Amino acid sequence: MRIRTLIVDDEALARRGIRQHLAFEPDVEVVGECADGQAAIDAIAALQPDLVFLDISMPEADGFDVVAAVGADCMPATIFVTAYDQYAVRAFEIHALDYLLKPVEPERLRTALARARARLAARPGDLAVRVAALLGELGSGPARRHVRRLPIKKNGRVLLVDVEDVLRFEATGNYIEVHTRERMHLLRETLTGLEARLEPDAFVRVSRSCIVNVRHIRELQPHFSGDFVVVLADDSEVQGSRRYRAGLEALFG
């Protein structure tokens, strides 16, 4: 079996290093390289690789944004490439996600590749669940970079939406409604997974199904039994639950 492989890293030297290591693996065929997340999203759709070496920290769309855009349940087998510290490495190990720590060591790459072969030969694990759990863990530690742009699939393209422009996120079924002043987009992700990726001082959960952008809150109105109403900059209103009131009040001192 040939393992059709895509290498994604914004550093040319890192891509070349992985490619050179893989040249010694007779069953691995490198079908492409990408230097950014948007190119990776397009390449995964076009090339349908079996395996992706995916850098986490990239400008614009990072590795986790790539997973969100493609859909964790549609991602090929993935080996994350990271310069994160040991805190994050432990999180990868706990959630059974393969990773390589930069600078990549040949022996460690062979170990990760052996695991990928085993997963490709057997039934794939639930990547979506494991990635969501990882995001939740990294979201509470110093290693995680908060997401700045969200990749949104629409009409065969991927739009990058600045999170600063988002007024609120609302869960609906298996999707999240991403509301800006101009329009609403649909993002296939869990609200809990997204919450872990957002800057906690800028976004706050006001109910089980809604996260609002603090920068766009115009008014808070009391409601029954400790509940409240959030009025946003576009005059839309969001029902808030008393369960989440303390978190919101803490942001305003």
C-alpha positions in Angstrom: 0.0 0.0 0.0 1.3 3.4 -1.0 0.7 6.1 1.6 0.0 9.3 -0.3 1.3 12.1 2.0 0.9 15.9 2.2 3.4 18.0 4.1 2.1 21.3 5.6 4.4 23.8 7.3 5.0 27.5 6.8 8.8 26.9 7.1 10.5 25.7 4.0 13.3 24.2 6.0 10.9 22.1 8.1 9.1 20.9 5.0 12.4 19.9 3.4 13.5 18.1 6.5 10.3 16.0 6.7 10.5 15.2 3.0 14.1 14.1 3.3 13.2 11.7 6.2 10.3 10.3 4.2 12.6 9.6 1.3 13.9 6.5 3.2 10.3 5.1 3.6 9.5 3.0 0.4 5.8 3.0 1.0 5.4 6.7 1.4 4.7 9.0 -1.6 4.8 12.7 -1.0 2.0 14.1 -3.2 2.3 17.8 -2.2 3.6 20.5 0.1 1.8 23.5 1.5 3.1 26.6 3.2 -0.1 27.8 4.8 -3.4 26.6 6.2 -5.6 27.9 3.3 -3.4 26.0 0.8 -3.6 22.9 3.0 -7.4 23.0 3.0 -7.5 23.2 -0.8 -4.9 20.5 -1.2 -6.6 18.0 1.1 -9.8 18.4 -0.9 -8.0 18.2 -4.3 -5.4 15.5 -3.5 -7.2 13.3 -1.0 -4.0 12.2 0.8 -3.9 9.3 3.1 -1.7 11.1 5.6 -0.9 14.7 6.5 2.0 16.1 8.4 0.3 19.3 9.8 2.1 22.2 11.4 0.0 23.7 14.2 1.4 27.2 14.3 0.9 28.9 11.0 -0.2 32.5 10.1 -3.8 33.2 9.1 -5.2 29.6 9.4 -3.3 27.3 11.8 -3.4 23.5 11.9 -6.5 23.4 14.1 -8.2 25.8 11.6 -7.4 23.3 8.9 -9.0 20.5 10.8 -12.1 22.6 11.5 -12.4 23.6 7.8 -12.0 20.1 6.4 -14.0 18.6 9.2 -12.3 16.4 11.8 -14.4 13.4 10.6 -13.1 14.0 7.0 -9.5 14.5 7.8 -6.9 12.0 6.6 -4.6 10.4 9.2 -2.8 13.3 10.8 0.6 13.8 12.4 0.7 17.2 14.0 4.0 19.1 13.9 4.6 21.4 16.9 7.1 23.6 18.5 4.9 23.7 21.7 6.4 23.0 25.1 6.1 19.8 27.1 2.7 20.9 28.6 1.2 20.6 25.1 3.2 17.4 24.3 1.6 15.7 27.3 -1.9 16.8 26.0 -1.2 15.2 22.6 -0.2 12.0 24.3 -3.2 11.9 26.6 -5.6 12.3 23.7 -3.7 9.8 21.5 -2.9 12.2 18.7 0.4 11.6 16.9 2.8 14.5 17.0 6.3 15.5 16.1 8.2 18.1 18.2 10.4 20.5 16.3 13.2 20.1 15.4 12.0 16.8 14.0 14.2 13.8 15.0 14.4 10.9 12.4 13.7 8.2 15.0 10.6 10.0 16.4 9.3 10.5 12.9 9.6 6.8 12.2 7.7 6.0 15.4 4.9 8.4 14.4 4.8 7.0 10.9 4.5 3.4 12.3 1.5 4.5 14.3 0.0 6.1 11.2 0.5 2.9 9.2 -1.3 0.9 11.9 -4.2 3.3 12.0 -4.5 3.3 8.2 -4.6 -0.5 8.2 -7.2 -0.7 10.9 -10.4 1.3 11.6 -9.6 5.0 12.0 -10.1 6.5 15.5 -12.5 9.2 16.2 -10.3 12.2 15.3 -13.1 14.7 15.9 -13.6 13.7 19.6 -9.8 13.5 20.2 -9.1 16.9 18.6 -12.0 18.6 20.6 -10.6 17.1 23.8 -7.1 18.4 23.0 -8.4 21.9 22.2 -10.2 21.9 25.6 -6.9 21.0 27.3 -4.7 23.4 25.4 -7.2 26.2 25.9 -6.4 26.3 29.6 -2.6 26.3 29.2 0.0 28.7 28.0 0.8 26.9 24.8 -2.4 27.6 22.9 -2.6 30.5 20.5 -6.1 31.9 20.4 -7.7 31.8 17.0 -7.9 35.0 15.0 -9.6 33.9 11.8 -12.2 31.1 11.2 -12.2 29.1 8.0 -15.8 28.8 6.8 -16.8 26.5 3.9 -19.2 28.1 1.5 -20.1 27.2 -2.1 -17.0 25.2 -2.7 -14.7 27.9 -1.2 -13.3 28.6 2.2 -13.9 32.1 3.6 -11.7 33.4 6.4 -13.7 35.4 8.9 -12.0 37.6 11.5 -13.3 36.7 14.9 -13.2 40.4 15.9 -16.0 40.9 13.5 -18.2 38.2 15.0 -21.0 39.4 17.3 -22.1 36.0 18.5 -21.8 32.3 18.0 -25.0 30.1 18.4 -25.1 26.4 18.4 -27.6 24.8 16.1 -27.6 21.0 15.6 -24.1 19.9 14.4 -23.2 23.5 13.4 -22.4 26.9 14.8 -24.1 30.0 13.4 -21.4 32.7 13.1 -23.1 36.0 13.2 -21.4 39.2 11.9 -23.1 42.5 11.1 -23.2 41.7 7.4 -24.2 38.0 7.4 -24.5 34.6 9.1 -22.1 31.7 8.3 -22.3 28.1 9.3 -19.3 26.4 10.9 -19.2 22.7 11.5 -17.7 22.5 15.0 -18.9 22.1 18.6 -19.4 25.2 20.7 -17.3 23.8 23.5 -14.4 23.1 21.1 -14.6 26.6 19.6 -14.9 28.2 23.1 -11.5 26.7 24.0 -9.9 28.4 21.0 -11.3 31.9 21.6 -9.7 34.6 23.7 -11.4 34.4 27.1 -11.3 38.1 27.8 -13.0 38.9 24.5 -15.7 36.1 24.2 -18.0 34.9 26.9 -20.6 32.1 27.0 -23.9 33.5 28.1 -26.0 30.4 27.7 -25.6 26.7 26.8 -25.9 27.5 23.1 -24.5 31.0 22.7 -21.1 32.8 23.0 -21.0 36.6 22.5 -18.2 39.0 21.6 -17.8 41.3 24.6 -16.6 44.1 22.3 -20.0 44.2 20.7 -22.2 44.2 23.8 -24.3 47.4 23.9 -26.5 46.7 26.9 -27.4 44.1 29.6 -31.0 43.9 30.7 -32.3 41.9 33.7 -34.8 39.2 33.1 -36.8 36.7 35.2 -35.2 34.5 37.9 -31.7 35.9 37.4 -31.6 35.4 33.7 -30.7 38.4 31.5 -30.8 39.7 28.0 -27.7 40.8 26.0 -28.2 43.5 23.5 -25.5 43.6 20.8 -24.2 46.3 18.5 -26.6 45.4 15.7 -29.6 45.6 18.1 -30.0 41.8 18.1 -30.9 40.3 21.5 -29.5 37.1 23.1 -31.1 35.4 26.1 -28.6 34.8 28.8 -28.8 32.2 31.6 -28.2 33.0 35.2 -25.8 30.0 35.3 -23.4 32.0 33.1 -24.0 35.5 34.6 -21.0 35.4 36.9 -18.6 34.9 34.1 -20.0 37.8 32.2 -20.0 40.1 35.2 -16.4 39.2 36.0 -15.3 40.6 32.6 -16.8 44.0 33.5 -15.4 44.0 37.0 
